[in-house]
């Protein structure tokens, strides 16, 4: 559901989400710079075993994700406690993962979905040689992505827009 302006302005934790290759890290970092807050790339918080599993072409199972997501939630809260707000790039594809992040953080999170069609994302993935998430897992990413639910603070941005336009729209929405 689209959040109201006042609800968005009160949120300290902002998660830029989407499938691999959607631009989470690029948009998240640029947004954090624009609004003057810390940026966390959740990919850097994965345990080595998770990275190796994905690099090997195997999607993560939920039991791989829960400890990682708990670490992500704690890192976001810690950064927001120090700086007032934080932007985090984290796939957060399923509703259960987003609910888990909110529960572990103990506060509201604004999720910003970077939305694009599979061919656009596949083209972007091809431009990232050496990334641990192989393009072969793109189908599983799209299959896992679940729509926002009524209890979520959420925005959706089209990845076809220019980076500056996406960042500006998000920054304006969150105040």
C-alpha positions in Angstrom: 0.0 0.0 0.0 1.3 3.5 -0.6 2.2 5.1 2.7 1.0 8.5 3.7 3.6 11.3 3.6 3.5 11.7 7.4 4.0 8.0 7.9 7.0 8.0 5.6 8.6 11.0 7.2 8.5 9.2 10.6 10.3 6.0 9.4 13.9 5.7 10.3 14.7 2.5 8.4 14.4 2.5 4.6 15.0 -0.7 2.6 15.6 -0.5 -1.1 14.5 -3.9 -2.3 14.1 -6.0 -5.4 15.5 -8.9 -7.4 19.2 -9.2 -8.0 20.2 -6.7 -10.7 17.4 -4.2 -10.0 19.9 -1.6 -8.8 19.4 -1.8 -5.0 23.0 -1.0 -4.1 23.3 1.8 -6.6 19.9 3.4 -5.7 20.4 2.8 -2.0 23.8 4.4 -1.9 22.7 7.4 -4.0 19.6 7.9 -1.8 21.7 7.7 1.4 24.1 10.3 0.0 21.2 12.6 -1.1 19.5 12.5 2.3 22.8 12.5 4.3 22.5 9.2 6.2 24.4 5.9 6.4 24.1 3.2 3.8 24.2 -0.6 4.4 24.5 -3.2 1.7 22.9 -6.3 3.1 24.9 -8.4 0.7 28.0 -7.6 2.7 26.3 -9.1 5.8 25.8 -12.6 4.3 27.8 -15.3 5.9 30.4 -16.9 3.7 28.3 -20.1 3.4 25.4 -18.1 1.9 27.7 -16.4 -0.7 29.3 -19.7 -1.7 25.9 -21.3 -2.1 24.6 -18.5 -4.4 27.9 -18.4 -6.3 27.4 -22.1 -6.9 24.0 -21.4 -8.5 21.9 -22.5 -5.6 19.1 -20.3 -4.2 19.2 -19.7 -0.5 16.6 -21.6 1.7 14.8 -19.8 4.4 17.0 -21.4 7.1 19.9 -19.6 5.3 18.1 -16.3 5.3 16.8 -15.9 8.9 20.2 -15.4 10.7 21.3 -13.1 7.9 18.0 -11.0 8.0 18.4 -10.7 11.8 21.9 -9.4 11.3 20.5 -6.9 8.7 17.8 -5.7 11.1 20.2 -5.1 13.9 22.7 -3.3 11.6 19.9 -1.0 10.5 18.7 -0.2 14.0 22.3 0.5 15.1 23.0 2.8 12.2 19.7 4.7 12.7 20.4 5.0 16.4 23.7 6.7 15.6 22.5 8.8 12.6 18.7 9.2 12.9 18.0 7.3 9.7 19.5 4.6 7.5 19.1 3.3 3.9 19.7 -0.4 3.3 19.9 -2.4 0.1 18.3 -5.8 0.8 16.4 -8.1 -1.5 13.4 -8.6 0.9 11.5 -10.5 -1.8 9.0 -12.3 0.3 6.4 -10.8 2.7 7.7 -13.1 5.4 11.2 -11.7 5.1 9.9 -8.1 5.3 7.8 -8.9 8.3 10.7 -10.6 10.0 12.9 -7.6 9.4 10.2 -5.3 10.9 9.8 -7.7 13.9 13.5 -8.0 14.6 14.0 -4.2 14.1 11.1 -3.5 16.5 9.9 -0.6 14.4 8.5 0.4 11.0 10.5 0.0 7.8 9.7 1.7 4.5 10.3 -0.7 1.7 11.1 0.7 -1.7 10.7 -1.9 -4.5 12.8 -1.3 -7.6 10.4 -2.9 -10.2 11.4 -3.9 -13.7 10.6 -6.6 -16.2 12.7 -9.7 -16.5 14.5 -8.7 -19.7 15.6 -5.4 -18.3 16.9 -7.0 -15.2 18.6 -9.8 -17.1 20.4 -7.1 -19.2 21.6 -5.3 -16.1 22.8 -8.6 -14.5 24.9 -9.2 -17.7 26.7 -5.9 -17.0 27.9 -7.2 -13.6 30.6 -9.8 -14.3 31.9 -11.4 -11.2 28.9 -10.7 -8.9 28.3 -13.7 -6.6 24.6 -13.9 -7.7 24.6 -15.6 -11.1 22.1 -14.7 -13.7 20.8 -18.3 -13.7 19.0 -17.5 -10.4 17.0 -14.7 -11.9 13.9 -16.9 -12.5 14.0 -18.0 -8.8 14.2 -14.3 -7.7 11.1 -13.3 -9.8 9.3 -16.4 -8.6 10.1 -15.5 -4.9 9.1 -11.8 -5.2 5.8 -11.2 -3.4 3.6 -8.1 -3.7 3.3 -5.7 -0.8 0.5 -6.3 1.8 -1.8 -3.7 3.4 0.3 -3.6 6.6 3.5 -2.5 4.8 4.9 0.9 4.3 5.8 0.7 0.7 6.8 2.6 -2.4 7.4 1.2 -5.9 9.9 2.7 -8.4 10.3 1.8 -12.1 13.9 0.8 -12.8 13.5 2.3 -16.3 13.7 5.8 -14.8 17.1 7.5 -14.6 19.0 7.0 -11.3 18.6 10.7 -10.4 14.9 10.6 -11.0 14.4 7.5 -8.8 16.4 9.0 -6.0 14.6 12.3 -6.2 11.2 10.7 -6.1 12.1 8.5 -3.1 13.7 11.4 -1.2 10.6 13.6 -1.8 8.3 10.7 -0.7 10.2 10.1 2.6 10.6 13.8 3.5 
